[in-house]
Amino acid sequence: MNSFASQNPDSHPKASNIALAGYVARPRIGIITGSGPEAGLDLWTKVLRENRRRMGSQFRHDTDAPAVDIISDPELGLSMELDRTEPEVWTALRADAEALEGRVAAYAIACNTLNVFAPRLNELGLTARLISFADVLGTHLRRRGETRVCLLGARTVAELGAWSPYRSLRSVVDFEPLDEDGRMALHQLIYDVKQYGAEHPPLRVRFARLLERVRSDTVLLACTELPLIADVATTKHLVDVTQLVAEALVDCTGLAAASDGS
């Protein structure tokens, strides 16, 4: 008889009782990722942490975690040059969103750039609610009363032009632009996070140098790669847009935010 078969299944009755407690399903949520895949993992991790934080001592077991559907589509990585790859990216993103239909109550796209397609996705008439990065960030900026910020993101996002999901926020806050050298350095930094991974030592040094070029007190990390390397010494207030979206996704599972407003 092997060791597994000889174990007494009742040796930990308290743990067993927790495991067998009645499961109450909450609304299911979805994450579309691939630009890059680590960004989806980061968003999912933040959803799990926020869920546990809100539940506090009431979190007992795996069954208290949110139900999440993940679609990781490498073709979405073409979004870094969206002004040249828009047809391919939209076709892939639309198929991914439609694949979640009927499975989730709400979903988010773990990529700031791809959120430029939010209006088109909403026009599809899907029943799943899209949690828009721009809507979530706009709510945050209004609540904090921000007047001037610097937005760091991929080239098409940071330029706040036709390919940026944040262009509508110009009416909410003034944006401090990086100079051309800064924009190019930032775009390459994002590519290098994708290629070498967030643990590559020089990346944080380069990011810290970029932050030194910024005059605004508040810096928006409007690229899902940047929070992966944001653990640097800085006097700036760094706003992780991915964290804000994670909190909005947990809201959609029916788990209310903490009463203290944190």
C-alpha positions as CSV (number, residue, x, y, z in Angstrom):
1,M,0.0,0.0,0.0
2,N,1.5,3.4,-0.9
3,S,1.8,6.2,1.5
4,F,-1.0,8.2,0.0
5,A,-3.5,5.3,0.5
6,S,-2.5,4.8,4.1
7,Q,-3.1,8.4,5.1
8,N,-6.2,9.1,7.3
9,P,-8.5,11.5,5.4
10,D,-10.0,12.6,8.8
11,S,-6.7,13.5,10.4
12,H,-7.4,17.2,9.8
13,P,-11.2,17.6,10.3
14,K,-11.1,21.4,10.6
15,A,-9.4,21.7,7.2
16,S,-11.7,19.2,5.7
17,N,-14.8,21.0,6.9
18,I,-13.5,24.2,5.3
19,A,-12.8,22.4,2.0
20,L,-16.3,20.9,2.0
21,A,-18.2,24.1,3.0
22,G,-20.9,25.1,0.6
23,Y,-19.5,26.8,-2.5
24,V,-21.3,30.0,-3.4
25,A,-20.4,31.1,-7.0
26,R,-19.9,34.8,-7.7
27,P,-20.0,36.4,-11.1
28,R,-17.1,35.2,-13.3
29,I,-14.6,37.6,-14.8
30,G,-12.2,37.4,-17.7
31,I,-8.7,38.7,-18.7
32,I,-7.5,39.0,-22.2
33,T,-3.7,39.1,-22.4
34,G,-0.8,38.5,-24.8
35,S,0.6,42.0,-25.0
36,G,2.5,40.7,-23.2
37,P,1.6,37.5,-21.4
38,E,3.3,38.6,-18.1
39,A,0.9,41.6,-18.1
40,G,-2.0,39.2,-17.8
41,L,-0.3,37.3,-15.1
42,D,0.3,40.6,-13.2
43,L,-3.3,41.6,-13.5
44,W,-4.5,38.2,-12.4
45,T,-2.2,38.3,-9.4
46,K,-3.5,41.7,-8.4
47,V,-7.1,40.5,-8.7
48,L,-6.3,37.6,-6.3
49,R,-4.5,39.8,-3.8
50,E,-7.3,42.4,-3.9
51,N,-9.9,39.7,-3.4
52,R,-8.0,38.3,-0.4
53,R,-7.4,41.8,1.1
54,R,-11.1,42.6,0.9
55,M,-12.2,39.3,2.5
56,G,-9.7,39.6,5.3
57,S,-10.2,36.9,7.9
58,Q,-13.3,35.7,6.0
59,F,-11.0,34.2,3.3
60,R,-10.7,30.6,4.2
61,H,-10.0,28.4,1.1
62,D,-9.6,28.2,-2.6
63,T,-13.3,28.4,-3.0
64,D,-13.2,32.0,-1.8
65,A,-11.1,33.1,-4.8
66,P,-12.8,34.6,-7.9
67,A,-13.5,32.6,-11.0
68,V,-11.4,33.9,-13.8
69,D,-11.2,33.0,-17.5
70,I,-7.9,33.8,-19.2
71,I,-7.2,34.1,-22.9
72,S,-3.5,34.6,-23.8
73,D,-3.1,35.5,-27.4
74,P,0.4,36.1,-28.7
75,E,-0.9,37.9,-31.8
76,L,-2.0,40.8,-29.6
77,G,1.7,41.6,-29.1
78,L,1.6,43.3,-32.5
79,S,-0.1,46.2,-30.6
80,M,3.3,47.9,-29.9
81,E,3.2,49.3,-33.4
82,L,-0.6,49.6,-33.6
83,D,-0.5,52.4,-36.2
84,R,0.8,49.8,-38.7
85,T,-0.8,46.6,-37.4
86,E,-4.4,47.7,-36.6
87,P,-6.3,45.2,-38.9
88,E,-4.5,42.1,-37.6
89,V,-4.7,43.2,-33.9
90,W,-8.4,44.1,-34.1
91,T,-9.3,40.8,-35.8
92,A,-7.5,38.9,-33.0
93,L,-8.9,41.0,-30.2
94,R,-12.5,40.7,-31.4
95,A,-12.2,36.9,-31.6
96,D,-10.8,36.8,-28.1
97,A,-13.7,39.0,-26.7
98,E,-16.3,36.9,-28.5
99,A,-14.7,33.8,-27.0
100,L,-15.5,35.1,-23.5
101,E,-19.1,35.8,-24.4
102,G,-21.5,33.8,-22.3
103,R,-18.8,32.8,-19.9
104,V,-18.0,36.0,-17.9
105,A,-19.9,38.9,-16.5
106,A,-17.1,41.3,-17.1
107,Y,-13.6,41.3,-18.5
108,A,-10.5,43.5,-19.0
109,I,-7.7,43.6,-21.5
110,A,-4.3,43.5,-19.8
111,C,-2.8,46.1,-22.2
112,N,-3.2,49.8,-22.1
113,T,-2.7,50.2,-25.8
114,L,-5.4,47.6,-26.7
115,N,-8.0,49.6,-24.7
116,V,-8.2,52.0,-27.7
117,F,-10.5,49.4,-29.1
118,A,-13.0,49.8,-26.2
119,P,-15.6,51.7,-28.2
120,R,-15.5,49.1,-31.0
121,L,-15.8,46.2,-28.5
122,N,-18.8,47.9,-26.9
123,E,-20.4,48.3,-30.3
124,L,-20.4,44.5,-30.6
125,G,-23.2,44.3,-28.2
126,L,-21.7,41.6,-26.1
127,T,-23.3,40.9,-22.7
128,A,-20.0,40.8,-20.9
129,R,-19.0,44.3,-19.5
130,L,-15.6,45.6,-20.6
131,I,-13.7,47.3,-17.8
132,S,-12.0,50.1,-19.7
133,F,-8.6,51.3,-18.5
134,A,-9.4,54.8,-19.6
135,D,-12.7,54.9,-17.6
136,V,-11.1,53.5,-14.5
137,L,-8.2,55.9,-14.7
138,G,-10.5,58.9,-15.4
139,T,-12.5,58.1,-12.2
140,H,-9.3,57.8,-10.2
141,L,-8.0,61.2,-11.4
142,R,-11.3,63.0,-10.7
143,R,-11.5,61.5,-7.3
144,R,-8.0,62.6,-6.4
145,G,-8.4,66.0,-7.9
146,E,-5.3,65.7,-10.0
147,T,-4.5,68.7,-12.3
148,R,-1.2,67.7,-14.0
149,V,0.4,64.3,-14.5
150,C,2.9,62.6,-16.7
151,L,1.7,59.5,-18.6
152,L,4.3,56.9,-19.4
153,G,3.4,54.3,-22.0
154,A,4.1,52.8,-25.4
155,R,4.7,55.4,-28.1
156,T,1.2,55.3,-29.5
157,V,-0.3,55.6,-26.0
158,A,2.0,58.3,-24.6
159,E,1.5,60.6,-27.7
160,L,-2.2,60.9,-26.7
161,G,-3.2,60.9,-30.3
162,A,-5.7,58.8,-32.3
163,W,-4.2,55.5,-31.1
164,S,-4.2,56.4,-27.4
165,P,-7.1,55.2,-25.2
166,Y,-6.4,58.1,-22.9
167,R,-6.8,61.0,-25.4
168,S,-10.3,61.7,-23.9
169,L,-8.7,62.4,-20.5
170,R,-7.2,65.6,-21.9
171,S,-10.4,67.3,-20.6
172,V,-9.8,65.9,-17.1
173,V,-6.1,66.7,-16.5
174,D,-3.1,68.4,-18.1
175,F,-0.4,65.9,-19.3
176,E,3.3,66.7,-19.1
177,P,4.9,65.2,-22.3
178,L,8.3,63.6,-22.3
179,D,10.7,65.0,-24.8
180,E,11.5,63.0,-28.0
181,D,14.5,61.4,-26.5
182,G,12.5,60.4,-23.4
183,R,9.7,58.9,-25.5
184,M,12.1,56.8,-27.6
185,A,14.0,55.6,-24.5
186,L,10.7,54.7,-22.8
187,H,9.4,52.8,-25.9
188,Q,12.6,50.8,-26.1
189,L,12.5,50.1,-22.3
190,I,9.1,48.6,-22.7
191,Y,10.3,46.4,-25.5
192,D,13.2,45.3,-23.4
193,V,11.0,44.3,-20.5
194,K,9.1,42.1,-22.9
195,Q,12.3,40.6,-24.3
196,Y,14.5,40.1,-21.2
197,G,11.9,39.9,-18.5
198,A,11.2,42.1,-15.5
199,E,14.1,40.7,-13.4
200,H,16.8,41.9,-15.9
201,P,18.9,44.2,-13.6
202,P,19.5,47.2,-15.9
203,L,15.8,47.8,-16.5
204,R,15.1,49.4,-13.2
205,V,18.2,51.7,-13.5
206,R,16.9,52.9,-16.8
207,F,13.4,53.4,-15.5
208,A,14.6,55.4,-12.5
209,R,16.6,57.7,-14.9
210,L,13.4,58.2,-16.9
211,L,11.5,59.2,-13.8
212,E,14.2,61.8,-13.1
213,R,13.2,63.6,-16.3
214,V,9.6,64.1,-15.1
215,R,8.6,67.3,-13.4
216,S,5.1,66.3,-12.4
217,D,4.6,64.8,-8.9
218,T,2.2,62.1,-10.2
219,V,3.2,59.6,-12.9
220,L,0.8,57.3,-14.6
221,L,2.2,53.8,-15.4
222,A,0.1,53.4,-18.5
223,C,1.8,50.4,-19.8
224,T,1.4,47.0,-18.3
225,E,5.2,46.3,-18.4
226,L,6.1,49.3,-16.3
227,P,4.5,48.2,-12.9
228,L,6.7,45.1,-13.3
229,I,9.8,47.2,-12.8
230,A,8.3,50.1,-10.7
231,D,10.0,49.0,-7.4
232,V,12.5,51.8,-7.6
233,A,13.4,54.6,-5.3
234,T,11.6,57.8,-6.3
235,T,9.8,60.7,-4.8
236,K,7.1,60.5,-7.5
237,H,3.6,59.2,-6.8
238,L,3.3,56.3,-9.2
239,V,-0.2,55.3,-10.2
240,D,-0.4,51.6,-11.3
241,V,-3.3,51.6,-13.7
242,T,-3.3,47.8,-13.7
243,Q,-4.0,47.8,-9.9
244,L,-7.0,50.2,-10.5
245,V,-8.4,47.8,-13.1
246,A,-7.8,44.8,-10.8
247,E,-9.9,46.5,-8.1
248,A,-12.7,47.2,-10.7
249,L,-12.7,43.6,-11.7
250,V,-13.1,42.5,-8.1
251,D,-16.0,44.9,-7.8
252,C,-17.6,43.0,-10.7
253,T,-17.4,39.7,-8.7
254,G,-19.9,41.1,-6.2
255,L,-17.2,41.7,-3.5
256,A,-17.6,45.3,-2.2
257,A,-14.6,47.5,-1.5
258,A,-13.5,47.9,2.1
259,S,-15.6,50.4,4.0
260,D,-12.5,52.4,4.9
261,G,-12.2,53.4,1.3
262,S,-8.7,51.8,0.9
